[in-house]
Amino acid sequence: MAAVDMIELWRGGMLESVHRGHAVIWGPAGIEAAWGDPGAVIFPRSSCKMLQALPLLESGAAAAAGLSDRQLALACASHNGAAIHTDAVADWLGALGMDEADLRCGAHMPQDKAANKALTCSDTAPCQLHNNCSGKHAGFLTLGRHLRAGPEYVELDHPVQRAVKAAFEEVTGETSAGYGIDGCSAPNFACTLSGLARAMQFFAAANPDGPVREAAAARLARAMAAFPEMVAGEGRACTELMRAMGGRVAVKTGAEAVFVAILPDQRRGIALKILDGGTRASEAAITALLVRLGALEPTHPVVTRLLSGKQKNWRGIETGELRLAHGFG
């Protein structure tokens, strides 16, 4: 099945651009709604960080290290590189007897404006702590230390990545079609969109007092929703959406316009992918689906910003608007 129109951009009364994609809502009985092709194979990218963090808890590594829910939220994060993020990762590594050099995620400039300005004005290069995936990598290091494995934890045959792949395949209910190397150098395993939505539903329905995997999934979802500022940061859709829903829902973006949501109250999961990789469209699409399910108030300001926000030029003149395509949302 082909991708469907999801998000449109209108200018001067004319349709200017269209973002097409796939989306799945998975409930307790399976697929409840779908647009496009539920069987489309994608790289979930950073939207699956809670899956990658499952072995951290299941193995007992998180308990042995005394990790807090705030740190677990950071393990699932694509953060801005603000001081609250870099300081937290540095403290985490220090407690392990490690430092920034033990990370394998690489360095890039932080998205946080204050941190970016401080580095730029001091002519200081960013370090790996600023990488948006440094929290996930701190989790990998914690697991690797617990397993007494070697330092190259991003290698496909490393015990950390073998554990991640096993958990990923078991919770998506699929044998991965392959893998790619993510921006942070870790393997990213492919799955279908329905498999990703099924995994999010598992997290949503997980019993915190249940078996080890369910308890781990429930705690990760709870940690993300409780600490939205650690999952992304100020001005980011993930953080703003979770705040708007009062800590009841966990959401996570991924590169190339993937977005997922975990709705524990409804025992539902959502996964979507915009084919052209447009972030504005994935943010608008996940907002529309959260409104559809009643998890997000349609009048909340974040809905206006992400979904029905007016497009303005550099002089502040309104030039167009995003709209839902007919039949979506």
Phi, psi and chi 1 to 4 in degrees:
 res  aa     phi    psi   chi1   chi2   chi3   chi4
   1 MET       -  143.4  -68.3 -178.8  -76.4      -
   2 ALA   -80.8  157.6      -      -      -      -
   3 ALA   -62.1  156.6      -      -      -      -
   4 VAL  -118.5  158.4  -61.3      -      -      -
   5 ASP   -65.1  132.2  -66.1   -4.7      -      -
   6 MET  -121.8  -52.7  -71.3 -172.8  172.7      -
   7 ILE  -125.9  132.8  -55.6  -62.6      -      -
   8 GLU  -116.2  151.5  -57.4  172.8  -16.6      -
   9 LEU  -116.7  124.2  178.7   67.3      -      -
  10 TRP  -110.5  141.8  -72.9   74.3      -      -
  11 ARG  -144.1  131.4 -175.8 -172.3  -57.1  -95.0
  12 GLY    57.8   32.3      -      -      -      -
  13 GLY    77.3    8.0      -      -      -      -
  14 MET  -122.6  147.2  -65.0  177.1   58.0      -
  15 LEU   -73.4  118.7  176.7   62.2      -      -
  16 GLU  -100.3  -41.3 -176.8  173.6   32.3      -
  17 SER  -143.4  153.8  -60.4      -      -      -
  18 VAL  -135.2  132.6  177.7      -      -      -
  19 HIS  -103.3  125.8  -62.9  -78.9      -      -
  20 ARG  -109.2  154.6  -47.0 -170.8   79.6 -138.8
  21 GLY  -173.5 -166.8      -      -      -      -
  22 HIS  -128.0  148.8  -49.2  -74.7      -      -
  23 ALA  -152.2  148.6      -      -      -      -
  24 VAL  -138.8  134.0  174.2      -      -      -
  25 ILE  -108.6  121.0  -61.8  174.0      -      -
  26 TRP  -113.2  124.9 -166.9  -66.6      -      -
  27 GLY  -112.0 -171.7      -      -      -      -
  28 PRO   -57.1  -28.3  -26.9   36.7      -      -
  29 ALA  -100.6    4.1      -      -      -      -
  30 GLY   119.5 -152.6      -      -      -      -
  31 ILE   -68.3  124.1  -65.6  177.8      -      -
  32 GLU   -99.9  -30.6  -65.6 -176.5  -13.7      -
  33 ALA  -156.4  147.3      -      -      -      -
  34 ALA  -151.8  147.2      -      -      -      -
  35 TRP  -128.6  137.2  -63.2  -98.4      -      -
  36 GLY    74.9 -138.5      -      -      -      -
  37 ASP  -113.1  107.5 -177.6    6.9      -      -
  38 PRO   -62.1  -22.8  -20.4   32.3      -      -
  39 GLY   -89.6    5.1      -      -      -      -
  40 ALA   -60.9  131.1      -      -      -      -
  41 VAL   -90.4  128.3  177.9      -      -      -
  42 ILE  -134.3  165.3   66.7  165.1      -      -
  43 PHE   -93.7  119.8  -72.0  114.8      -      -
  44 PRO   -71.7  -15.1   24.5  -32.8      -      -
  45 ARG    51.1 -137.5  -56.2  -64.0  -64.1  -88.6
  46 SER   -75.1   -4.8  -73.2      -      -      -
  47 SER   -66.8  -16.4   75.9      -      -      -
  48 CYS  -103.5   19.7   71.8      -      -      -
  49 LYS   -61.9  -30.1  -77.5 -178.9  176.4  174.8
  50 MET   -67.2  -30.7   69.3  -67.3  -70.2      -
  51 LEU   -68.4  -41.7  -76.9  164.5      -      -
  52 GLN   -66.8  -22.5  -66.8  172.4  -50.5      -
  53 ALA   -88.8  -10.3      -      -      -      -
  54 LEU   -55.5  -47.5  -84.8  174.9      -      -
  55 PRO   -62.0  -25.8  -23.8   35.0      -      -
  56 LEU   -58.8  -39.4  173.7   63.4      -      -
  57 LEU   -86.9  -44.2  -81.3   75.7      -      -
  58 GLU   -60.7  -33.5  -68.4  179.1  -39.1      -
  59 SER   -75.4  -16.5   65.6      -      -      -
  60 GLY    91.3   -0.8      -      -      -      -
  61 ALA   -64.5  -41.2      -      -      -      -
  62 ALA   -63.9  -42.3      -      -      -      -
  63 ALA   -66.1  -42.3      -      -      -      -
  64 ALA   -62.8  -34.2      -      -      -      -
  65 ALA   -87.2   -5.8      -      -      -      -
  66 GLY    66.8   36.5      -      -      -      -
  67 LEU   -69.2  139.2  -61.7 -174.5      -      -
  68 SER   -88.9  167.6   65.3      -      -      -
  69 ASP   -62.5  -33.7  -79.5    2.4      -      -
  70 ARG   -61.8  -41.1 -173.9  172.2 -175.3  -94.8
  71 GLN   -69.5  -35.9  -72.1  171.5  -53.2      -
  72 LEU   -66.9  -36.5  -67.0 -180.0      -      -
  73 ALA   -60.6  -39.7      -      -      -      -
  74 LEU   -66.7  -32.4 -169.9   56.4      -      -
  75 ALA   -65.7  -22.2      -      -      -      -
  76 CYS  -100.7    9.8  -59.8      -      -      -
  77 ALA   -92.2  153.7      -      -      -      -
  78 SER  -121.0   78.7  -62.2      -      -      -
  79 HIS   -83.2  168.8   63.1   69.6      -      -
  80 ASN   -80.7  -11.0  -83.8   -8.5      -      -
  81 GLY    77.7   22.6      -      -      -      -
  82 ALA   -72.8  168.7      -      -      -      -
  83 ALA   -58.3  -36.3      -      -      -      -
  84 ILE   -63.3  -26.1   63.2  167.2      -      -
  85 HIS   -85.7  -51.3  -55.1  123.4      -      -
  86 THR   -65.8  -38.5   55.1      -      -      -
  87 ASP   -64.7  -40.2  -70.9  -10.0      -      -
  88 ALA   -66.6  -40.6      -      -      -      -
  89 VAL   -67.5  -42.1  176.0      -      -      -
  90 ALA   -60.8  -42.6      -      -      -      -
  91 ASP   -64.5  -40.4  -69.7  -15.1      -      -
  92 TRP   -61.1  -48.9 -176.1  -12.4      -      -
  93 LEU   -63.2  -40.4  -65.5  176.3      -      -
  94 GLY   -60.6  -37.7      -      -      -      -
  95 ALA   -67.4  -22.8      -      -      -      -
  96 LEU   -87.0   -4.9  -64.6  174.4      -      -
  97 GLY    77.5   25.3      -      -      -      -
  98 MET  -122.6  177.2  -63.3 -178.9  174.0      -
  99 ASP  -147.2 -171.9   59.0   26.5      -      -
 100 GLU   -55.9  -33.2 -177.8  -97.4   -8.4      -
 101 ALA   -66.2  -18.6      -      -      -      -
 102 ASP   -78.9  -15.3  -69.1  -64.9      -      -
 103 LEU   -71.7  155.3  -63.8  170.1      -      -
 104 ARG  -127.9   26.9  -63.8  -68.5 -176.0  -92.4
 105 CYS   -94.7  -15.2   52.3      -      -      -
 106 GLY    82.9  168.8      -      -      -      -
 107 ALA  -115.4  144.9      -      -      -      -
 108 HIS  -150.6  162.4   62.0   68.8      -      -
 109 MET   -63.4  140.9  -73.9  -65.2  -74.2      -
 110 PRO   -71.7  150.4   26.4  -34.2      -      -
 111 GLN   -77.7  -26.0 -171.9  170.8  -21.9      -
 112 ASP   -60.8  130.1  179.3   73.5      -      -
 113 LYS   -64.6  -43.6  -68.8 -179.5  179.3  178.9
 114 ALA   -66.2  -43.5      -      -      -      -
 115 ALA   -66.8  -39.6      -      -      -      -
 116 ASN   -63.5  -44.5 -168.5  -60.4      -      -
 117 LYS   -63.7  -41.5 -178.7  178.6  179.4 -180.0
 118 ALA   -62.1  -41.4      -      -      -      -
 119 LEU   -69.0  -44.8  -69.7  173.3      -      -
 120 THR   -62.7  -46.4  -59.2      -      -      -
 121 CYS   -72.4  -23.5  -67.8      -      -      -
 122 SER   -96.5    1.5   63.6      -      -      -
 123 ASP    54.8   39.8 -163.2   26.0      -      -
 124 THR  -105.1  135.7  -58.2      -      -      -
 125 ALA   -76.7  146.4      -      -      -      -
 126 PRO   -69.1  158.4   27.7  -35.5      -      -
 127 CYS  -118.6 -178.5   69.5      -      -      -
 128 GLN   -67.8  -19.9  -67.0 -174.6   99.9      -
 129 LEU   -61.7  -29.4  -62.8  175.0      -      -
 130 HIS   -76.4  -15.9  -65.4  101.8      -      -
 131 ASN   -59.2  134.7 -171.5  -61.4      -      -
 132 ASN   -62.7  -16.8   72.7   95.6      -      -
 133 CYS  -101.4   11.6  -64.4      -      -      -
 134 SER   -64.6  -29.3   63.8      -      -      -
 135 GLY   -67.2  -43.1      -      -      -      -
 136 LYS   -59.6  -41.0  177.1  179.7   81.0  172.5
 137 HIS   -70.8  -32.0  -77.3 -113.1      -      -
 138 ALA   -62.4  -37.6      -      -      -      -
 139 GLY   -64.4  -42.7      -      -      -      -
 140 PHE   -60.0  -43.2  -74.8  160.7      -      -
 141 LEU   -63.8  -38.4  -78.3  169.6      -      -
 142 THR   -63.5  -43.4  -55.3      -      -      -
 143 LEU   -66.1  -44.3  176.0   58.5      -      -
 144 GLY   -60.6  -40.5      -      -      -      -
 145 ARG   -63.4  -41.9  171.1   65.0   61.4   86.6
 146 HIS   -64.7  -36.1 -171.8   72.4      -      -
 147 LEU   -84.6   -3.8  -62.5  176.0      -      -
 148 ARG    56.7   42.6  -60.7 -176.7 -179.9 -179.7
 149 ALA   -96.8  171.0      -      -      -      -
 150 GLY   -72.2  174.6      -      -      -      -
 151 PRO   -77.6  -17.7   29.2  -36.2      -      -
 152 GLU   -90.0   67.0  -58.2  -53.3  -38.7      -
 153 TYR   -71.6   -9.6   61.4   84.2      -      -
 154 VAL   -90.5   -4.9  -64.4      -      -      -
 155 GLU   -69.7  143.1  -63.0  -62.1  -34.6      -
 156 LEU   -58.5  -36.0 -174.0   65.5      -      -
 157 ASP   -93.5    7.6   61.8   -9.5      -      -
 158 HIS   -70.9  146.6 -168.4  -81.7      -      -
 159 PRO   -53.9  -33.4  -29.1   36.0      -      -
 160 VAL   -63.4  -49.1  165.6      -      -      -
 161 GLN   -73.2  -28.4  -61.6  -53.1  -33.3      -
 162 ARG   -65.2  -40.1  -69.0 -155.6  -57.9  -93.5
 163 ALA   -66.9  -39.9      -      -      -      -
 164 VAL   -63.0  -46.2  167.6      -      -      -
 165 LYS   -62.9  -42.6 -177.2 -178.8 -179.2 -175.3
 166 ALA   -61.0  -46.4      -      -      -      -
 167 ALA   -64.3  -41.8      -      -      -      -
 168 PHE   -60.3  -47.6 -178.3   87.1      -      -
 169 GLU   -69.4  -37.4  -68.7 -174.9  -29.5      -
 170 GLU   -69.0  -38.6  -71.2  162.5   11.0      -
 171 VAL   -82.1  -32.8  178.6      -      -      -
 172 THR   -75.6  -19.3   58.3      -      -      -
 173 GLY    75.9   23.5      -      -      -      -
 174 GLU  -138.8  152.2  -59.0  175.2   -8.3      -
 175 THR   -83.3  122.8  -61.2      -      -      -
 176 SER   -58.9  138.6  176.8      -      -      -
 177 ALA   -75.8   -8.1      -      -      -      -
 178 GLY   154.4 -170.2      -      -      -      -
 179 TYR  -146.4  158.3   73.6   95.6      -      -
 180 GLY  -128.4  166.1      -      -      -      -
 181 ILE   -93.4  123.3  -58.8  -58.3      -      -
 182 ASP   -74.7  173.1 -143.8  -27.1      -      -
 183 GLY   -61.6  -24.4      -      -      -      -
 184 CYS   -94.9    9.2   67.0      -      -      -
 185 SER    83.8   -4.6  -60.6      -      -      -
 186 ALA   -85.0  152.2      -      -      -      -
 187 PRO   -63.9  143.2  -17.3   29.6      -      -
 188 ASN  -123.7  115.7 -165.1 -112.0      -      -
 189 PHE   -88.0  135.7  -60.4  104.1      -      -
 190 ALA   -78.0  153.0      -      -      -      -
 191 CYS  -156.3  172.2   64.7      -      -      -
 192 THR   -80.2  161.5   65.9      -      -      -
 193 LEU   -63.9  -38.2 -161.2   70.3      -      -
 194 SER   -66.2  -35.4   60.4      -      -      -
 195 GLY   -63.0  -39.3      -      -      -      -
 196 LEU   -67.2  -42.2 -173.8   58.6      -      -
 197 ALA   -64.6  -39.4      -      -      -      -
 198 ARG   -60.0  -41.2  178.9 -176.7 -173.3  -89.4
 199 ALA   -63.6  -40.8      -      -      -      -
 200 MET   -65.8  -34.7  -64.4  -54.5  104.8      -
 201 GLN   -67.6  -34.9 -164.9  -83.5  -27.9      -
 202 PHE   -60.3  -44.7  171.7   79.4      -      -
 203 PHE   -63.5  -38.9  -84.3   77.7      -      -
 204 ALA   -66.9  -36.6      -      -      -      -
 205 ALA   -93.9   -3.3      -      -      -      -
 206 ALA   -62.3  136.5      -      -      -      -
 207 ASN   -88.5  119.1 -178.6   -6.5      -      -
 208 PRO   -61.9  -19.4   19.5  -30.6      -      -
 209 ASP  -107.6   14.0  -61.7  -45.3      -      -
 210 GLY   -90.1 -158.3      -      -      -      -
 211 PRO   -56.7  166.6  -22.3   33.0      -      -
 212 VAL   -53.8  -47.9  171.8      -      -      -
 213 ARG   -66.4  -42.0  173.8  159.5  -69.1  168.7
 214 GLU   -63.1  -43.9  -74.7 -160.9   37.9      -
 215 ALA   -61.6  -39.3      -      -      -      -
 216 ALA   -65.2  -45.9      -      -      -      -
 217 ALA   -63.5  -43.5      -      -      -      -
 218 ALA   -62.9  -40.2      -      -      -      -
 219 ARG   -68.1  -39.5 -172.4  178.2  176.3 -163.0
 220 LEU   -64.7  -44.3  -73.2  166.7      -      -
 221 ALA   -63.0  -41.8      -      -      -      -
 222 ARG   -64.0  -40.1 -176.8  176.4   66.6 -115.5
 223 ALA   -65.5  -42.4      -      -      -      -
 224 MET   -60.5  -47.3  -68.6  173.7   67.0      -
 225 ALA   -68.0  -31.2      -      -      -      -
 226 ALA   -78.6  -25.9      -      -      -      -
 227 PHE  -128.0   63.5  -65.7   94.5      -      -
 228 PRO   -62.4  -27.5   22.5  -33.6      -      -
 229 GLU   -68.5  -22.7   71.1  -78.9    0.4      -
 230 MET   -84.2  -26.2  -58.2  -53.1  -67.8      -
 231 VAL   -73.5  -32.0  175.3      -      -      -
 232 ALA  -142.0  -82.9      -      -      -      -
 233 GLY   147.6  179.6      -      -      -      -
 234 GLU   -63.1  135.4  -59.4  -52.3  -44.2      -
 235 GLY    84.0   -2.8      -      -      -      -
 236 ARG   -94.8  146.9  -64.2  -83.4  -58.8  -76.6
 237 ALA   -61.1  -44.0      -      -      -      -
 238 CYS   -56.2  -50.6  -72.7      -      -      -
 239 THR   -63.8  -45.9  -64.1      -      -      -
 240 GLU   -66.7  -39.5  -68.1 -173.6   -5.7      -
 241 LEU   -66.3  -44.0  -74.6  168.1      -      -
 242 MET   -65.3  -39.2  -73.4 -169.9  -79.8      -
 243 ARG   -62.3  -41.0  -77.2  175.5  175.1  164.7
 244 ALA   -64.2  -26.6      -      -      -      -
 245 MET   -98.9   12.4  -67.6 -178.6  -74.4      -
 246 GLY    63.4   32.7      -      -      -      -
 247 GLY    75.1   15.5      -      -      -      -
 248 ARG   -95.6  -17.0  -64.8  177.0  -67.1  106.6
 249 VAL  -133.7  140.2  175.5      -      -      -
 250 ALA  -106.6  133.8      -      -      -      -
 251 VAL  -129.3  155.2  -59.9      -      -      -
 252 LYS  -153.2  130.8 -175.6   70.6 -173.0   70.4
 253 THR   -90.4  163.5 -170.9      -      -      -
 254 GLY  -140.7  155.2      -      -      -      -
 255 ALA   -57.5  156.3      -      -      -      -
 256 GLU    62.2   34.3  -60.8  -55.1  -41.6      -
 257 ALA    66.0   46.2      -      -      -      -
 258 VAL  -101.8  144.7 -176.0      -      -      -
 259 PHE  -147.6  140.7 -130.0  118.6      -      -
 260 VAL  -131.3  160.9  -60.3      -      -      -
 261 ALA  -143.5  145.2      -      -      -      -
 262 ILE  -120.4  117.6  -61.1  165.6      -      -
 263 LEU  -117.2   86.4  -64.1   86.9      -      -
 264 PRO   -60.0  -38.6  -25.6   36.3      -      -
 265 ASP   -61.4  -31.4  -69.8  -10.0      -      -
 266 GLN  -102.3   -7.2  -58.2 -175.7   20.7      -
 267 ARG    55.5   42.3  -63.1  166.1   62.5   88.5
 268 ARG  -124.3  153.4  -73.0 -175.3  170.3  120.6
 269 GLY  -128.7  149.8      -      -      -      -
 270 ILE  -127.2  142.2  -55.8  173.6      -      -
 271 ALA  -142.1  139.5      -      -      -      -
 272 LEU  -146.0  157.5   66.9   86.6      -      -
 273 LYS  -143.4  125.8  161.3   70.8  177.6  176.4
 274 ILE   -94.4  125.8  -59.7  -63.6      -      -
 275 LEU   -64.3  -35.4  -71.9 -170.4      -      -
 276 ASP   -83.8    0.3   61.1   21.7      -      -
 277 GLY    78.0   12.9      -      -      -      -
 278 GLY   -78.0  115.5      -      -      -      -
 279 THR   -62.9  -39.3  -61.9      -      -      -
 280 ARG   -58.8  -34.0   71.8  178.8 -178.4 -172.5
 281 ALA   -75.8  -40.4      -      -      -      -
 282 SER   -66.7  -37.6   63.3      -      -      -
 283 GLU   -65.5  -41.7  -67.3  176.4  -11.3      -
 284 ALA   -66.8  -40.5      -      -      -      -
 285 ALA   -67.6  -43.7      -      -      -      -
 286 ILE   -67.0  -35.2 -164.4   66.7      -      -
 287 THR   -61.1  -44.7  -59.5      -      -      -
 288 ALA   -61.8  -40.5      -      -      -      -
 289 LEU   -72.4  -34.3  -65.9 -178.8      -      -
 290 LEU   -66.8  -37.5  -69.3  167.9      -      -
 291 VAL   -66.4  -43.5  169.6      -      -      -
 292 ARG   -55.3  -40.3  172.3 -167.5  173.9   98.1
 293 LEU   -85.4   -0.1  -67.6  178.4      -      -
 294 GLY    79.0   10.3      -      -      -      -
 295 ALA   -81.5  -20.7      -      -      -      -
 296 LEU  -131.0  128.2  180.0   60.8      -      -
 297 GLU   -66.6  129.0  -70.5  -66.4  -29.9      -
 298 PRO   -63.9  -19.9   20.6  -31.3      -      -
 299 THR   -93.0   -0.8   55.9      -      -      -
 300 HIS   -65.5  142.0 -165.3  -76.7      -      -
 301 PRO   -55.3  -30.9  -27.0   35.0      -      -
 302 VAL   -65.9  -30.2   74.4      -      -      -
 303 VAL   -66.6  -43.4  177.1      -      -      -
 304 THR   -60.6  -42.9  -59.4      -      -      -
 305 ARG   -67.9  -44.8 -173.7  177.2   84.5   76.6
 306 LEU   -89.9  -29.8  -63.1  176.7      -      -
 307 LEU  -110.1  -50.0  177.5   56.6      -      -
 308 SER  -112.5   22.7   54.1      -      -      -
 309 GLY   -68.2  140.4      -      -      -      -
 310 LYS   -75.6  144.5  -55.5  -63.9 -176.5 -178.0
 311 GLN   -90.7  130.2  -55.0  -66.8  -61.0      -
 312 LYS  -125.9  151.9  -64.7 -177.1  178.5 -179.0
 313 ASN   -90.1 -172.8   67.3   12.6      -      -
 314 TRP   -68.4  -15.2  -63.7  110.4      -      -
 315 ARG   -96.5    3.5  -67.6 -178.3   60.9 -157.9
 316 GLY    82.8   10.1      -      -      -      -
 317 ILE   -82.7  132.4  -61.9  171.4      -      -
 318 GLU   -68.7  126.1 -174.2  177.5  -50.4      -
 319 THR  -117.0  -18.5   59.6      -      -      -
 320 GLY  -179.9 -170.5      -      -      -      -
 321 GLU  -156.5  152.2   64.5  176.8  -18.7      -
 322 LEU   -82.9  143.5  -71.7  178.1      -      -
 323 ARG  -140.5  154.6  -62.0 -179.9 -172.3  173.6
 324 LEU   -72.1  137.4  -70.2 -179.1      -      -
 325 ALA   -69.7  150.8      -      -      -      -
 326 HIS   -58.8  129.9  178.9   71.2      -      -
 327 GLY    92.4   -3.0      -      -      -      -
 328 PHE  -114.1  144.9  176.5   69.5      -      -
 329 GLY    77.5      -      -      -      -      -
